Amino acid sequence: EWLSNSYRNTIRHLATEMGVAWIKVNKGVYALARSTRAEGADPAKVRKDLVAFIAKLCEEAGGRVWVSHANRALSTDQWAAAATLKLRKLNNLLDVCKAECEEAGIR
Protein backbone atom coordinates (compact mmCIF):
# COMPACT_ATOMS: atom_id res chain seq x y z
CA GLU A 1 0.00 0.00 0.00
CA TRP A 2 1.21 3.48 -0.83
CA LEU A 3 2.10 5.67 2.15
CA SER A 4 1.99 9.44 2.03
CA ASN A 5 5.11 11.53 2.58
CA SER A 6 4.25 12.32 6.19
CA TYR A 7 3.93 8.61 7.06
CA ARG A 8 7.18 7.71 5.29
CA ASN A 9 9.01 10.59 6.96
CA THR A 10 7.74 9.50 10.38
CA ILE A 11 8.81 5.89 9.82
CA ARG A 12 12.23 6.96 8.52
CA HIS A 13 12.71 9.23 11.53
CA LEU A 14 11.71 6.58 14.07
CA ALA A 15 13.54 3.69 12.41
CA THR A 16 16.92 4.32 14.05
CA GLU A 17 15.27 4.86 17.42
CA MET A 18 13.76 1.38 17.03
CA GLY A 19 17.17 -0.07 16.10
CA VAL A 20 16.31 -0.78 12.47
CA ALA A 21 17.52 0.69 9.18
CA TRP A 22 15.33 2.45 6.61
CA ILE A 23 16.71 1.18 3.30
CA LYS A 24 15.81 2.07 -0.27
CA VAL A 25 15.16 -1.16 -2.16
CA ASN A 26 14.02 0.29 -5.46
CA LYS A 27 12.63 3.56 -6.78
CA GLY A 28 9.79 4.37 -4.40
CA VAL A 29 10.24 1.10 -2.48
CA TYR A 30 11.68 1.18 1.04
CA ALA A 31 12.08 -1.45 3.74
CA LEU A 32 12.83 -1.64 7.43
CA ALA A 33 15.76 -3.97 8.09
CA ARG A 34 17.18 -5.39 11.30
CA SER A 35 20.62 -6.98 11.48
CA THR A 36 20.68 -10.49 12.90
CA ARG A 37 24.47 -10.31 13.13
CA ALA A 38 24.43 -7.15 15.24
CA GLU A 39 21.52 -8.26 17.41
CA GLY A 40 22.92 -8.73 20.90
CA ALA A 41 26.46 -7.91 19.70
CA ASP A 42 28.74 -5.62 21.62
CA PRO A 43 28.20 -2.04 20.34
CA ALA A 44 31.96 -1.41 20.51
CA LYS A 45 32.54 -4.28 18.07
CA VAL A 46 29.84 -3.00 15.72
CA ARG A 47 31.41 0.49 15.80
CA LYS A 48 34.88 -0.93 15.20
CA ASP A 49 33.70 -3.07 12.24
CA LEU A 50 31.90 -0.13 10.67
CA VAL A 51 34.88 2.21 11.01
CA ALA A 52 37.22 -0.50 9.67
CA PHE A 53 35.02 -0.87 6.58
CA ILE A 54 34.99 2.89 5.95
CA ALA A 55 38.76 3.08 6.51
CA LYS A 56 39.23 0.30 3.94
CA LEU A 57 37.09 2.22 1.45
CA CYS A 58 39.21 5.33 2.02
CA GLU A 59 42.39 3.35 1.49
CA GLU A 60 41.11 1.85 -1.76
CA ALA A 61 40.01 5.27 -3.00
CA GLY A 62 43.40 6.85 -2.33
CA GLY A 63 42.71 8.50 1.01
CA ARG A 64 39.34 10.16 0.47
CA VAL A 65 35.86 8.78 -0.08
CA TRP A 66 32.63 10.66 -0.69
CA VAL A 67 29.78 9.95 1.71
CA SER A 68 27.49 8.99 -1.18
CA HIS A 69 30.01 6.37 -2.35
CA ALA A 70 30.30 4.96 1.18
CA ASN A 71 26.49 4.86 1.45
CA ARG A 72 26.26 2.76 -1.71
CA ALA A 73 29.13 0.50 -0.62
CA LEU A 74 27.56 -0.48 2.71
CA SER A 75 25.56 -3.70 2.56
CA THR A 76 22.05 -3.97 3.95
CA ASP A 77 23.37 -5.89 6.95
CA GLN A 78 25.99 -3.20 7.65
CA TRP A 79 23.34 -0.48 7.46
CA ALA A 80 21.10 -2.43 9.80
CA ALA A 81 24.02 -2.91 12.20
CA ALA A 82 24.73 0.84 12.04
CA ALA A 83 21.10 1.47 12.96
CA THR A 84 21.66 -0.35 16.26
CA LEU A 85 24.14 2.47 17.03
CA LYS A 86 21.41 5.07 16.27
CA LEU A 87 23.39 6.15 13.18
CA ARG A 88 20.99 7.81 10.72
CA LYS A 89 23.53 8.78 8.07
CA LEU A 90 27.26 8.43 7.60
CA ASN A 91 27.77 12.17 8.05
CA ASN A 92 27.30 11.50 11.78
CA LEU A 93 29.89 8.72 11.92
CA LEU A 94 32.41 10.92 13.74
CA ASP A 95 29.85 11.72 16.44
CA VAL A 96 28.81 8.11 17.01
CA CYS A 97 32.24 6.46 16.67
CA LYS A 98 34.62 9.23 17.77
CA ALA A 99 37.28 7.09 19.47
CA GLU A 100 37.26 4.43 16.75
CA CYS A 101 37.58 7.06 13.99
CA GLU A 102 40.49 8.75 15.76
CA GLU A 103 42.21 5.36 16.15
CA ALA A 104 41.69 4.58 12.43
CA GLY A 105 42.76 8.07 11.34
CA ILE A 106 39.40 9.02 9.86
CA ARG A 107 38.39 12.67 10.02
N, C-alpha and C positions, 0 to 999 in steps of 0.2 A: 504494500500500500504506500502511496506517495505521502510524504510528510511535508508540511509547510516549512519555510525557512526558520520560523521561530522554534518549532519543535526540534529540527535538526541542530540548530545552534545550542539549544538547551542540552540536548544529549551530548553533543561534542564537548560542551563546557563541563558537564558532570562526569564524563567518562573517566578522566584521570583521577578524580576524587573517588571513584568506585574501583580504581585499580585496573581498569581496562583501557585498551587503545581504540581510538576512533580512526579507522583505516579506510582509505579510498580503494575500492575494489575495481571499479570501472567508472566511466563517466556517469555521474548521477547516482552511483551505487556505493554505499558505505556500509561498514560492518563494525560491530564491537568485537574485539578480540582480547582474550585473556591468555597469558603465557602459562603453559603447564610446567615448563622448565623453571620459571622464576617463582612459581607458587611455593611458598614456604622456604624459598632460598634466602640466604643471608643478603641483605641489601648492599652490604659492602662489596660482596662478590659480583652482584649485578652491576653496580657502579663501575667496578674495575674492568669487567668484561666489556661494557659499553665504551668506556674511555679507550681501552686497548683497541677496539675495532675502529674507532674514529682516528686514533693515532696511526694505525696501519693504513687507513685511507689517505691520510696526510702524507705519509711516507711514500706511498705509491704515486701520489700526485705531484711529488716534488716539493713538499713542505707546506702546501696550502690547498685547502679543499673548500669549495663553496657549500653552504648549508643545504642548498637544494640538491646538490650531488650526494651529500651524505644522507639526506632524507630518502632519496631513491635507492641508495645502496643498502640501507637497513632492511632486514627481512621482517616479515610480519611478526615472527616470534621475538625478534629483538625490540621492535616497537612495543609489543605487549609487555615485555620485561621492563622497558623504560617507563611504561605507564605505572608500574608498581612503585616507581620512585617519584610519582607525581610529576613526571616530565611531560609537558604539553608539546613543546617543540625544541629542536636542538639548539636554538638560540639561547636557551636557558641552561644548557649543559654546564657551563662554568659555575652557575649558582647552585645546582644540585650536586655536582661532583667536583667541588673546588679542590680538595686535597688530591684526588686522583688525577685531575687535569694538571695540577702543578707538578706532580711526580712524573707524569708522562711528557711534560713540556708543551702542553696545549694551552694556547691563550686566545 
